[in-house]
Amino acid sequence: MKKGSSRLRKLLSPLIAGCLVLIIASSIQAQDHSQHGQTAAKIDKAKPAAAQPKQPVVESPRDIPQVEISTEQQKRIGVKTVKADLLPMKKIIRTVGRVEADESRQATVNAKIEGWIEKLYVNTTGGYLKKGAKLAEIYSPELVATQQEFLTALKWTKETAAGPTDGNKTAASDLNKMMARDAAATLSAARQRLLLWDISASQIKHIEETGQPVRTLTLYAPVAGYVTQKMVVAGMRIMPGEKMFDIVDLSSLWVIADIYEHELPLIKVGNQAVVTLAYLPGVELTSQIDYIYPSLSAETRTVKIRLKLANRGYQLKPQMFGNVEIKINLGRKLVIPESAVMDTGKAMVAYVDLGNGSFEPREIKTGIRTDGYVEVLRGLKSGERVVASANFLVDSEAQLKGIKPLSNPK
């Protein structure tokens, strides 16, 4: 055994020595190369900047976030795309309106003198009156006294107009002219007082012709219409300023409707509207916005608008309710379906089809919504296709991959 081990040791010793030589040589060579590299680097640094070659600067393109979904996966989850296009938009605002009397066609009859109602021609509320119809006859002692004053002034005027009868005409002429002026002024004042008390010119002429005062004052309807309020009865004493009758002409009516605050920018005077009532099924009454009220209701956040309706046959009654539709033409707008827009809480996002199974999440700015479409103000171009069905699955895939839409799109 000792002879065999010594023989094996003699055979391995040259091999081990050769390996050690190779290792030492390789380490020395590597050290030489590293020192050469350091030296070359020092030489390059020592060179002036103009001598060193310039490297071209390559700008990296902007990374567009994309979601990759194969065609088979799109069919499986039901992805459908539509094209953003310029289409005519129409907005229909639906609200409820209330029929009311036209305020410009209302009249009130008040007492202008103290007295008593001796005769009443209007006995019930709701009756129809023609313009100039008799309402009531009022007895007033003050009215009778004013008529007596008017007749006296009239007689005095006639006497002064006849001229003086004595011989001294020159002296009497000046006095007669002065009395004539006073008589004419008194007559004019009495006549004016009677006119202010609603004594008509024809009645005053009758008083002049007969020379007798009228016992009662007759009141006439100032407008044609229905008596909506009767505040007096026969024999009642009335005082100046007291209301006696309210008369309303119902041949033309108003419809007052409420418009929400966010719809107000679309409303303009002159917009066409259609009014329908349950009282007249199947009948559409066309009108237009006549006035927009200046105040906003704090409770309902609405603004009132006014429509005018012709009441043919007096079928419409005040305080009726009806449905109002206002059709507004908005012109051609860039639109996409509402289903193509996702509200993230911070922005509106649409997924644009880039082709070859790639979809780009893009932030957009939206406008008016109507008839299942939404106006795109910014972020899309006409002709681009967006995901309109199963976009929530596409968005889930983007969320899993951490892909976010581009902000501030052009």
ROPA-265412 format. One record per residue (C-alpha): x, y, z; residue in one letter. Coordinates in pm, whole numbers. Layout:
BEGIN
east|north|up|residu
X|Y|Z|a;
...
//
This chain:
BEGIN
east|north|up|residu
0|0|0|m;
279|242|81|k;
447|173|-253|k;
122|241|-445|g;
50|569|-267|s;
398|702|-326|s;
373|613|-696|r;
39|801|-723|l;
187|1106|-548|r;
470|1117|-798|k;
227|1111|-1092|l;
-2|1397|-956|l;
266|1641|-847|s;
350|1764|-1199|p;
-19|1815|-1280|l;
-83|2025|-967|i;
218|2239|-1035|a;
102|2307|-1391|g;
-244|2417|-1273|c;
-97|2660|-1023|l;
114|2817|-1294|v;
-187|2871|-1520|l;
-390|3033|-1241|i;
-116|3279|-1149|i;
-58|3373|-1510|a;
-427|3444|-1577|s;
-458|3667|-1266|s;
-155|3871|-1372|i;
-297|3916|-1721|q;
-636|4031|-1587|a;
-462|4281|-1360|q;
-270|4419|-1654|d;
-587|4462|-1856|h;
-769|4642|-1570|s;
-477|4878|-1524|q;
-475|4943|-1896|h;
-847|5026|-1887|g;
-797|5266|-1596|q;
-512|5432|-1772|t;
-717|5470|-2093|a;
-1003|5622|-1892|a;
-763|5872|-1733|k;
-631|5962|-2076|i;
-988|6017|-2209|d;
-1070|6239|-1914|k;
-758|6438|-1972|a;
-862|6510|-2333|k;
-1052|6836|-2394|p;
-1431|6822|-2439|a;
-1408|6907|-2807|a;
-1192|6602|-2869|a;
-1442|6359|-2719|q;
-1707|6231|-2967|p;
-2067|6344|-2905|k;
-2331|6077|-2856|q;
-2671|6138|-3032|p;
-2960|6203|-2791|v;
-3262|5988|-2881|v;
-3594|6102|-2733|e;
-3809|5814|-2620|s;
-4162|5824|-2760|p;
-4445|5884|-2517|r;
-4573|5559|-2383|d;
-4940|5521|-2462|i;
-5120|5304|-2204|p;
-5288|5013|-2381|q;
-5494|4712|-2286|v;
-5430|4404|-2499|e;
-5734|4181|-2554|i;
-5735|3921|-2827|s;
-6015|3892|-3079|t;
-6137|3566|-2927|e;
-6151|3723|-2581|q;
-6342|4020|-2719|q;
-6605|3790|-2867|k;
-6621|3591|-2547|r;
-6687|3895|-2320|i;
-6907|4076|-2574|g;
-6694|4382|-2658|v;
-6860|4608|-2916|k;
-6725|4934|-3054|t;
-6896|5235|-3212|v;
-6766|5534|-3401|k;
-6765|5885|-3258|a;
-6960|6089|-3510|d;
-7111|6433|-3572|l;
-7488|6396|-3535|l;
-7777|6642|-3491|p;
-7876|6658|-3124|m;
-8220|6741|-2990|k;
-8308|6789|-2628|k;
-8661|6734|-2498|i;
-8735|6889|-2159|i;
-9043|6743|-1991|r;
-9212|6916|-1701|t;
-9554|6984|-1547|v;
-9746|7307|-1601|g;
-10038|7473|-1424|r;
-10306|7666|-1611|v;
-10363|8016|-1472|e;
-10556|8325|-1571|a;
-10385|8587|-1782|d;
-10302|8867|-1539|e;
-10321|9126|-1817|s;
-10687|9033|-1873|r;
-10805|9076|-1514|q;
-11005|9371|-1378|a;
-11132|9476|-1037|t;
-11432|9700|-975|v;
-11394|9917|-663|n;
-11619|10173|-498|a;
-11501|10530|-549|k;
-11766|10694|-335|i;
-11947|10622|-12|e;
-12300|10495|-56|g;
-12546|10204|-51|w;
-12620|9940|-313|i;
-12982|9988|-414|e;
-12983|9740|-700|k;
-12747|9453|-785|l;
-12743|9310|-1140|y;
-12479|9041|-1071|v;
-12613|8801|-812|n;
-12380|8501|-850|t;
-12011|8428|-891|t;
-11897|8264|-1213|g;
-12138|8439|-1448|g;
-12020|8570|-1783|y;
-12046|8942|-1855|l;
-12003|9141|-2173|k;
-11804|9460|-2169|k;
-12031|9746|-2059|g;
-12286|9524|-1883|a;
-12454|9669|-1572|k;
-12314|9558|-1238|l;
-12490|9760|-966|a;
-12661|10089|-882|e;
-12526|10291|-589|i;
-12709|10567|-399|y;
-12479|10832|-255|s;
-12589|11163|-92|p;
-12254|11313|-190|e;
-12312|11219|-552|l;
-12655|11384|-553|v;
-12508|11702|-398|a;
-12238|11715|-666|t;
-12501|11685|-938|q;
-12697|11972|-785|q;
-12379|12177|-783|e;
-12324|12090|-1148|f;
-12678|12199|-1244|l;
-12641|12526|-1052|t;
-12310|12601|-1225|a;
-12469|12519|-1558|l;
-12758|12760|-1494|k;
-12518|13030|-1377|w;
-12311|12987|-1694|t;
-12615|13034|-1912|k;
-12720|13350|-1726|e;
-12378|13515|-1753|t;
-12364|13431|-2121|a;
-12685|13634|-2184|a;
-12504|13959|-2094|g;
-12611|14270|-1885|p;
-12964|14413|-1920|t;
-12909|14764|-1770|d;
-12802|15076|-1960|g;
-12446|15098|-1827|n;
-12311|14827|-2055|k;
-11944|14929|-2027|t;
-11922|14894|-1649|a;
-12134|14579|-1641|a;
-11938|14413|-1919|s;
-11623|14368|-1713|d;
-11819|14232|-1417|l;
-12010|13997|-1644|n;
-11690|13858|-1792|k;
-11552|13790|-1446|m;
-11869|13610|-1339|m;
-11871|13410|-1661|a;
-11518|13289|-1593|r;
-11610|13187|-1237|d;
-11922|13006|-1356|a;
-11729|12819|-1625|a;
-11462|12712|-1373|a;
-11725|12589|-1125|t;
-11906|12398|-1401|l;
-11582|12236|-1522|s;
-11484|12129|-1170|a;
-11827|11972|-1107|a;
-11817|11792|-1442|r;
-11468|11658|-1373|q;
-11575|11531|-1030|r;
-11864|11339|-1184|l;
-11633|11182|-1444|l;
-11391|11072|-1171|l;
-11681|10900|-996|w;
-11747|10695|-1312|d;
-12044|10902|-1430|i;
-12016|10861|-1806|s;
-12027|11149|-2054|a;
-12363|11027|-2183|s;
-12507|11034|-1830|q;
-12375|11388|-1774|i;
-12537|11495|-2102|k;
-12865|11340|-1987|h;
-12841|11540|-1661|i;
-12784|11859|-1862|e;
-13082|11790|-2086|e;
-13328|11697|-1811|t;
-13201|11938|-1547|g;
-13258|11670|-1283|q;
-12992|11486|-1080|p;
-12962|11108|-1109|v;
-13048|10934|-783|r;
-12811|10639|-825|t;
-12478|10576|-992|l;
-12472|10278|-1229|t;
-12150|10076|-1247|l;
-12058|9894|-1573|y;
-11822|9602|-1648|a;
-11486|9741|-1771|p;
-11395|9417|-1958|v;
-11571|9108|-2088|a;
-11521|8796|-1880|g;
-11629|8583|-1589|y;
-11704|8709|-1239|v;
-11452|8527|-1024|t;
-11526|8716|-702|q;
-11835|8902|-576|k;
-11790|9087|-249|m;
-12121|9277|-217|v;
-12491|9210|-177|v;
-12800|9428|-228|a;
-12850|9696|39|g;
-12490|9678|156|m;
-12308|9997|254|r;
-11978|10046|74|i;
-11684|10275|136|m;
-11433|10432|-106|p;
-11168|10181|-214|g;
-11372|9873|-119|e;
-11355|9583|-367|k;
-11686|9486|-524|m;
-11613|9250|-819|f;
-11325|9064|-985|d;
-11371|8998|-1357|i;
-11135|8780|-1564|v;
-11122|8733|-1940|d;
-11048|8360|-1995|l;
-11020|8372|-2374|s;
-10641|8355|-2331|s;
-10463|8170|-2049|l;
-10116|8121|-1910|w;
-9937|7794|-1839|v;
-9676|7822|-1563|i;
-9412|7545|-1566|a;
-9099|7472|-1360|d;
-8756|7421|-1517|i;
-8467|7270|-1321|y;
-8156|7476|-1264|e;
-7927|7259|-1481|h;
-8171|7282|-1775|e;
-8199|7659|-1762|l;
-7908|7732|-2006|p;
-8104|7553|-2280|l;
-8423|7757|-2231|i;
-8482|8068|-2440|k;
-8784|8290|-2498|v;
-8953|8168|-2814|g;
-8878|7795|-2770|n;
-9164|7584|-2905|q;
-9359|7373|-2656|a;
-9643|7119|-2661|v;
-9899|7105|-2381|v;
-10121|6801|-2317|t;
-10392|6768|-2053|l;
-10578|6470|-1912|a;
-10897|6670|-1966|y;
-10836|6661|-2344|l;
-10685|6317|-2422|p;
-10508|6297|-2754|g;
-10510|6675|-2806|v;
-10177|6857|-2834|e;
-10180|7232|-2776|l;
-9884|7413|-2932|t;
-9737|7719|-2769|s;
-9404|7890|-2707|q;
-9216|8031|-2410|i;
-9339|8386|-2354|d;
-9141|8479|-2041|y;
-8874|8339|-1807|i;
-8915|8453|-1448|y;
-8605|8612|-1291|p;
-8605|8433|-953|s;
-8508|8079|-851|l;
-8702|7876|-596|s;
-8473|7783|-308|a;
-8690|7483|-212|e;
-8726|7315|-553|t;
-8421|7463|-733|r;
-8642|7549|-1029|t;
-8722|7857|-1238|v;
-9074|7931|-1360|k;
-9148|7988|-1727|i;
-9469|8114|-1887|r;
-9655|7990|-2194|l;
-9962|8142|-2359|k;
-10260|7938|-2479|l;
-10570|8045|-2669|a;
-10876|7910|-2486|n;
-11104|7824|-2777|r;
-11449|7727|-2660|g;
-11340|7799|-2301|y;
-11244|7434|-2256|q;
-10944|7511|-2039|l;
-10999|7610|-1677|k;
-10761|7785|-1440|p;
-10572|7554|-1198|q;
-10573|7260|-1441|m;
-10249|7062|-1464|f;
-10086|6943|-1785|g;
-9765|6797|-1925|n;
-9528|7030|-2107|v;
-9266|6919|-2360|e;
-9010|7169|-2485|i;
-8814|7056|-2793|k;
-8475|7223|-2838|i;
-8256|7183|-3148|n;
-7890|7184|-3039|l;
-7728|7147|-3384|g;
-7461|6895|-3489|r;
-7238|6770|-3208|k;
-6964|6507|-3169|l;
-7143|6231|-2976|v;
-7092|5877|-2848|i;
-7336|5646|-2665|p;
-7371|5701|-2292|e;
-7269|5337|-2236|s;
-6925|5420|-2378|a;
-6849|5665|-2097|v;
-6722|5548|-1759|m;
-6739|5782|-1462|d;
-6442|5713|-1235|t;
-6542|5976|-984|g;
-6253|6199|-1088|k;
-6294|6201|-1466|a;
-6487|6059|-1760|m;
-6304|5780|-1942|v;
-6364|5613|-2279|a;
-6168|5317|-2422|y;
-6051|5390|-2776|v;
-6003|5096|-3016|d;
-5650|5126|-3163|l;
-5685|4808|-3368|g;
-5513|4467|-3340|n;
-5677|4408|-3003|g;
-5534|4720|-2839|s;
-5750|4964|-2641|f;
-5640|5298|-2500|e;
-5807|5441|-2186|p;
-5859|5811|-2259|r;
-5991|6088|-2038|e;
-6263|6292|-2211|i;
-6477|6594|-2131|k;
-6850|6550|-2180|t;
-7136|6793|-2238|g;
-7508|6753|-2297|i;
-7676|6414|-2258|r;
-7990|6331|-2454|t;
-8161|6029|-2611|d;
-7889|5786|-2497|g;
-7603|5993|-2639|y;
-7351|6222|-2475|v;
-7170|6515|-2632|e;
-6788|6496|-2634|v;
-6627|6836|-2590|l;
-6266|6718|-2570|r;
-6064|6399|-2590|g;
-6197|6231|-2905|l;
-6195|6295|-3277|k;
-6465|6221|-3528|s;
-6418|5869|-3667|g;
-6241|5718|-3366|e;
-6402|5400|-3235|r;
-6476|5352|-2866|v;
-6591|5055|-2662|v;
-6967|5079|-2605|a;
-7039|4732|-2461|s;
-6858|4536|-2188|a;
-6628|4833|-2131|n;
-6638|4761|-1760|f;
-6459|4432|-1830|l;
-6199|4617|-2035|v;
-6162|4863|-1747|d;
-6118|4574|-1502|s;
-5836|4436|-1719|e;
-5674|4782|-1721|a;
-5704|4808|-1343|q;
-5540|4468|-1296|l;
-5247|4576|-1512|k;
-5223|4917|-1343|g;
-5295|5107|-1663|i;
-5428|5460|-1613|k;
-5587|5691|-1874|p;
-5397|5984|-2017|l;
-5490|6311|-1845|s;
-5552|6642|-2020|n;
-5632|6495|-2362|p;
-5625|6718|-2664|k;
//
